[in-house]
Amino acid sequence: MATVVLGAQWGDEGKGKITDVLSEGIQLCCRAQGGHNAGHTIVKNGKTFDVHILHGCVNLIGTGCVVYIPQLFKEIATVEKNGIDTKDRVLVSDRCHVDLDLHTKVDGLEEVELGKGNIGTTGKGIGPTYSTKATRSGIHVADIFNKQLFDTRLRNMAAGYKKRYGDLLQYDAEEEIKRFDEYRETLKPYVVDQVPLIESAVKGNVRMLVEGANALMLDIDNGTYPYVTSSNTGLGGVFTGLHLNPRKIKETIGVVKAYTTRVGSGPFPSEQINEIGEKLQQVGKEFGVTTGRKRRCGWLDLVVVKFSNSINWYDAINLTKLDILDDFDEVKVATEYTYQGEKLASFPANLDVLEKMEVKYETLPGWKSKTVGLSKYEDLPENARKYIEYIEKFVGVRVKYIGTGPARESMIVR
């Protein structure tokens, strides 16, 4: 049976911590989509780990992912340096697509082309990699081991981009080919055929943990398009990216930050471009693990969370970073959108509506006392409990896990 952990907002909710906590006793940890554009900070035994791909159990990088090989090797080296053995514990589907340095170069050029309308990508080449996948000109991990095929496909891809960008594209295909000549043998032990692996795991009742990268509001189909990532970040992406049996999902957990943040461009209805936003950013230390960029901050938007639940059907919520709100006199939550005097039924797809609509807030009293490190629900201040229970009632999903600090141990389980 599998437990699935998904981001319910715009990413950076703190999925890494709950994934790390739940990985105890798990035999197989899986990523279904995304690439090294997703990152986590995990604090364990006094050590801080910034990771993009790997966790503590056997790790499977699923078919729906795109893989930047140098980052994979770098992360393996980092965890091994900290005394964690990765032998037979890192597996890469041979059907993953390869994120090349060429894709990274193109990512930057595409953002320049968009000018003021740029997406604000991580610049990691993720979008271009998924683009070449969709146009059937990309490269599978399996293709790396056929040198003639790999070299031909890479040269053809580079030539196509060169026609588009001309001298703006400063890239040498032969240099990247040489690097992959060096990667090939090192990579080989990690590569597997995912289909029989997952089938065997399901039939053997292997305990699996699936972590979605990014979050629902960045989903290519359901997010704030075009200000989204390039993959399906919701529950649907788990099935296409991992070939899991839908009837073998034990629990789907939606990770919700106690306020809202977003990195990059795009709609953000509850954003606070004022002292509230600044305080959330500073107290919450809101800088991206992957890019180091300052995150935009605002109040918790329950319209977003409810919309996310309507797509992912959460069994439970993990509310993270509750302690960041400890010093606020009052706490607001967005509960309704109106446009031209009419209440909107859900989160709108139309960017013009998103820009012009009004956001209604409910104001709740703050608790003005420390929650850091608390591990029992009854020890939380009364107003903190009321805040949590308001979220549960509005969304219709139980808040089962509550984060009360960055440490792995700072978690309430109800």
C-alpha positions in Angstrom: 0.0 0.0 0.0 1.1 3.5 -0.7 0.9 6.8 1.1 0.9 9.9 -1.1 2.1 13.3 -0.1 1.1 16.3 -2.3 1.5 20.0 -2.1 -1.8 21.8 -1.8 -0.7 25.4 -2.6 2.1 26.8 -4.8 4.9 24.6 -3.4 7.3 25.2 -0.6 4.7 23.9 1.9 7.2 21.7 3.8 6.6 18.4 2.1 10.1 17.2 2.8 9.6 17.0 6.6 6.4 15.0 6.5 7.9 12.7 3.9 11.0 12.2 6.0 8.9 11.5 9.1 6.7 9.0 7.3 9.6 7.3 5.6 10.3 5.4 8.9 9.5 1.7 8.1 8.9 2.6 4.4 10.5 0.3 1.9 10.2 2.3 -1.2 10.1 6.2 -1.6 9.0 7.4 -5.0 8.9 10.6 -7.0 6.4 10.6 -9.8 7.1 13.9 -11.6 9.2 17.0 -11.7 12.9 17.3 -11.5 15.6 19.2 -9.5 13.3 22.2 -9.5 11.8 20.9 -6.3 13.9 21.1 -3.1 13.5 20.5 0.7 15.3 21.4 3.8 15.3 18.6 6.4 16.6 19.0 9.9 17.6 15.7 11.4 19.8 15.0 14.5 21.0 18.6 14.5 22.1 18.4 10.8 20.4 20.3 8.0 20.1 18.6 4.6 19.0 20.5 1.4 17.8 17.8 -0.9 16.1 17.8 -4.3 15.6 14.1 -5.1 16.5 11.6 -2.4 15.1 10.5 1.0 16.2 7.9 3.6 14.7 4.7 2.2 15.1 3.0 -1.2 14.4 5.9 -3.6 12.7 5.5 -7.0 12.9 8.4 -9.5 9.8 7.5 -11.5 9.0 7.6 -15.2 7.2 10.9 -15.0 10.3 12.7 -13.7 13.0 14.5 -15.7 16.6 13.8 -14.4 19.6 16.1 -14.5 22.4 13.5 -14.1 25.0 15.9 -12.5 22.5 16.8 -9.7 21.7 13.2 -9.1 25.4 12.4 -8.7 25.9 15.5 -6.5 23.1 14.5 -4.2 24.3 10.9 -3.9 27.8 12.2 -3.0 26.4 14.6 -0.4 24.3 12.0 1.5 27.2 9.4 1.3 29.5 12.1 2.8 27.1 12.3 5.7 27.4 8.6 6.4 24.3 7.4 4.5 24.9 4.4 2.3 23.2 4.6 -1.1 24.1 1.2 -2.5 21.0 -0.4 -4.0 19.0 2.5 -2.5 18.8 4.8 -5.5 16.8 3.7 -8.6 16.1 5.7 -11.7 13.4 4.6 -14.2 14.9 4.0 -17.7 11.9 5.8 -19.1 12.6 9.1 -17.4 13.6 11.9 -19.7 17.0 13.5 -19.5 17.4 17.1 -18.5 20.5 18.3 -20.4 22.7 21.4 -20.0 21.2 22.3 -23.4 17.7 22.5 -21.8 19.1 24.8 -19.1 20.5 27.2 -21.7 17.2 27.2 -23.5 15.3 27.8 -20.3 17.1 31.0 -19.8 16.6 32.2 -23.4 12.9 31.4 -23.3 12.5 33.5 -20.1 14.4 36.4 -21.9 12.0 36.1 -24.9 9.0 36.5 -22.6 10.3 39.7 -21.2 8.0 41.2 -18.5 5.7 38.3 -19.0 8.3 35.7 -17.9 7.1 32.7 -15.9 9.8 33.0 -13.2 11.1 29.5 -13.7 13.8 28.0 -11.6 16.1 28.0 -14.7 16.8 24.3 -14.3 15.7 23.3 -17.8 12.6 21.5 -16.6 10.1 23.2 -19.0 12.3 22.6 -22.1 12.9 19.0 -21.1 9.2 18.3 -20.8 8.7 20.2 -24.1 11.1 18.0 -26.0 9.4 15.0 -24.4 6.0 16.2 -25.7 7.4 16.9 -29.2 9.0 13.4 -29.2 12.5 14.8 -29.7 13.7 14.2 -26.2 16.1 11.6 -24.7 15.1 8.7 -22.4 17.5 7.6 -19.7 17.6 4.3 -21.6 18.9 6.1 -24.6 22.1 7.1 -22.7 23.3 3.5 -23.0 23.1 3.5 -26.8 25.9 5.9 -27.6 25.1 6.3 -31.3 21.5 6.9 -30.6 22.2 9.4 -27.8 24.7 11.3 -29.7 22.5 11.6 -32.8 19.5 12.7 -30.8 21.4 15.3 -28.8 23.0 16.8 -32.0 19.6 16.9 -33.7 18.1 18.6 -30.7 20.9 21.2 -30.5 20.7 21.9 -34.2 16.9 22.6 -33.9 17.5 25.0 -31.1 20.3 26.6 -32.9 18.0 27.4 -35.8 15.7 29.1 -33.4 18.2 31.1 -31.3 21.2 31.5 -33.6 24.2 32.9 -31.8 22.2 33.6 -28.7 22.6 29.9 -27.9 26.1 29.5 -26.5 26.3 25.7 -26.4 28.6 23.0 -27.6 26.9 19.6 -28.1 30.2 17.8 -28.4 31.2 18.9 -24.9 28.0 17.5 -23.5 28.4 14.3 -25.4 31.9 13.9 -23.8 30.4 14.4 -20.3 27.8 11.7 -20.9 30.6 9.4 -22.1 31.9 9.8 -18.5 28.5 9.4 -16.9 27.5 6.3 -18.7 29.2 3.6 -16.6 28.6 5.4 -13.3 24.9 5.8 -14.0 24.3 2.2 -15.1 23.9 0.5 -11.7 21.1 3.0 -10.7 18.8 2.4 -13.8 15.9 0.0 -13.6 12.8 -1.0 -15.6 10.1 0.6 -13.3 7.1 -1.4 -14.6 8.0 -4.8 -13.2 9.5 -3.1 -10.1 6.2 -1.4 -9.1 4.2 -4.5 -10.1 6.3 -6.7 -7.8 6.1 -4.1 -5.0 2.3 -3.9 -5.2 2.0 -7.7 -5.3 4.4 -8.1 -2.4 2.6 -5.5 -0.3 5.7 -3.3 -0.1 5.1 -0.2 1.9 5.5 2.8 -0.4 5.6 6.5 0.1 5.0 8.8 -2.9 6.1 12.4 -2.8 4.7 14.8 -5.4 7.1 17.6 -6.5 5.9 21.2 -6.6 2.1 21.6 -5.8 -1.4 21.5 -7.2 -1.5 25.3 -8.0 1.6 24.7 -10.3 0.0 21.8 -12.1 0.2 22.2 -15.9 -3.5 21.5 -16.3 -5.1 22.8 -13.1 -2.8 25.5 -11.8 -2.5 29.2 -12.6 -1.5 28.6 -16.2 0.8 29.7 -17.8 2.5 30.5 -14.5 2.9 26.8 -13.6 5.5 24.0 -13.9 5.5 21.6 -16.8 4.1 18.4 -15.3 1.0 17.1 -13.5 1.7 17.8 -9.9 -1.6 16.4 -8.5 -2.8 12.9 -7.8 -3.2 12.1 -11.5 0.5 12.5 -12.1 1.2 9.9 -9.5 -0.6 7.2 -11.5 0.9 8.2 -14.9 4.4 8.7 -13.5 4.6 5.6 -11.3 2.2 3.1 -12.8 0.6 2.5 -9.4 -2.6 0.7 -8.9 -5.1 3.4 -7.9 -6.8 0.9 -5.5 -3.5 0.5 -3.6 -3.4 4.1 -2.2 -3.7 3.9 1.6 -3.8 7.7 2.3 -3.4 10.9 0.4 -2.0 13.7 2.5 -2.3 17.4 1.4 0.5 19.6 2.7 -0.7 23.1 3.6 1.4 25.9 5.0 -0.3 27.8 7.8 0.0 30.9 5.5 0.6 31.1 1.8 3.8 31.6 -0.3 4.7 31.7 -3.9 8.0 31.9 -5.8 8.2 33.5 -9.3 5.5 35.3 -11.3 1.8 34.7 -11.5 -1.5 35.2 -9.6 -1.5 35.2 -5.8 -4.8 36.4 -4.5 -4.0 36.6 -0.8 -0.5 38.1 -1.2 0.3 40.8 1.3 2.6 43.4 -0.2 3.0 45.2 3.1 4.4 44.8 6.6 2.4 41.6 7.1 4.0 40.0 4.0 7.5 41.2 5.1 7.0 39.7 8.6 5.9 36.4 7.3 8.8 36.3 4.9 11.4 37.2 7.6 10.0 35.1 10.5 9.3 32.2 8.2 12.8 32.5 6.5 11.0 32.2 3.1 13.8 31.7 0.7 13.7 28.9 -2.0 15.9 25.8 -1.4 16.4 25.4 -5.1 16.8 29.0 -6.3 17.5 31.0 -3.1 14.8 33.5 -4.3 12.8 35.4 -1.8 9.2 34.0 -1.6 6.1 36.2 -1.9 4.0 35.8 1.2 0.4 36.2 2.2 -2.5 34.9 4.4 -3.7 31.4 4.2 -6.1 31.1 1.2 -8.7 28.5 1.9 -10.3 28.9 -1.5 -7.1 27.6 -2.9 -6.9 24.7 -0.4 -10.5 23.7 -1.0 -9.9 23.9 -4.8 -6.8 21.7 -4.4 -8.8 19.2 -2.3 -11.5 19.0 -5.0 -8.8 17.7 -7.4 -6.6 15.6 -5.2 -9.2 14.3 -2.7 -7.1 14.4 0.4 -7.7 12.0 3.3 -5.7 14.2 5.7 -3.9 17.5 5.9 -0.5 18.2 7.2 -0.5 21.9 8.4 3.0 23.2 8.4 4.8 26.2 10.1 2.1 27.0 12.5 4.7 28.5 14.8 5.4 31.3 12.3 2.0 32.8 13.2 2.8 32.8 17.0 3.4 36.5 17.3 0.5 37.9 15.3 -2.3 39.7 17.1 -4.8 38.4 14.6 -4.7 36.0 11.7 -6.7 36.3 8.5 -7.8 33.6 6.1 -9.2 34.1 2.6 -12.6 32.5 2.3 -14.3 33.9 -0.8 -13.7 35.5 -4.2 -16.2 37.8 -5.8 -16.1 39.2 -9.4 -18.4 41.9 -10.6 -20.5 41.5 -7.5 -20.9 37.7 -7.9 -19.4 35.1 -5.6 -17.2 32.7 -7.6 -17.8 29.0 -7.2 -14.2 28.0 -7.2 -10.7 29.1 -8.1 -11.0 30.7 -11.6 -9.0 29.7 -14.6 -9.2 33.2 -16.2 -6.2 35.4 -15.4 -8.2 38.6 -16.1 -10.8 37.5 -13.5 -8.0 36.6 -11.0 -6.5 40.1 -11.4 -9.8 42.0 -11.0 -11.7 39.9 -8.4 -12.0 40.8 -4.7 -10.9 38.6 -1.9 -13.0 38.2 1.3 -11.2 37.5 4.5 -12.2 36.0 7.9 -10.3 37.5 10.8 -9.4 35.1 13.7 -7.7 36.0 17.0 -4.0 35.3 17.3 -2.6 33.2 20.2 0.5 35.3 21.0 2.4 32.4 22.6 5.0 30.0 21.5 4.1 26.7 19.8 7.6 25.8 18.8 8.4 22.2 19.6 5.0 21.2 20.9 4.1 17.6 20.3 0.6 17.3 21.8 -2.6 18.9 20.3 -4.0 19.7 23.8 -0.9 21.8 24.6 -1.5 24.2 21.7 -3.0 27.6 22.7 -6.8 27.6 22.5 -6.8 30.1 19.6 -4.3 28.0 17.6 -6.6 25.0 18.0 -9.5 27.2 16.8 -7.5 28.2 13.8 -6.8 24.6 12.9 -10.5 23.6 13.5 -11.7 26.5 11.3 -9.5 25.1 8.5 -10.9 21.6 8.9 -14.5 22.8 8.8 -14.0 25.0 5.8 -12.0 22.4 3.7 -13.8 19.3 5.0 -10.6 17.4 5.6 -9.1 16.5 9.0 -5.8 18.2 10.0 -3.9 15.1 11.1 -0.3 16.4 11.2 0.7 19.8 12.5 4.3 21.2 12.1 5.5 23.3 15.1 9.1 24.0 14.1 11.8 23.0 11.6 13.1 20.0 13.5 11.9 16.6 12.5 10.6 16.0 16.0 8.5 19.2 16.0 5.3 17.5 14.8 1.9 16.9 16.3 0.1 13.8 15.1 -3.7 13.6 16.0 
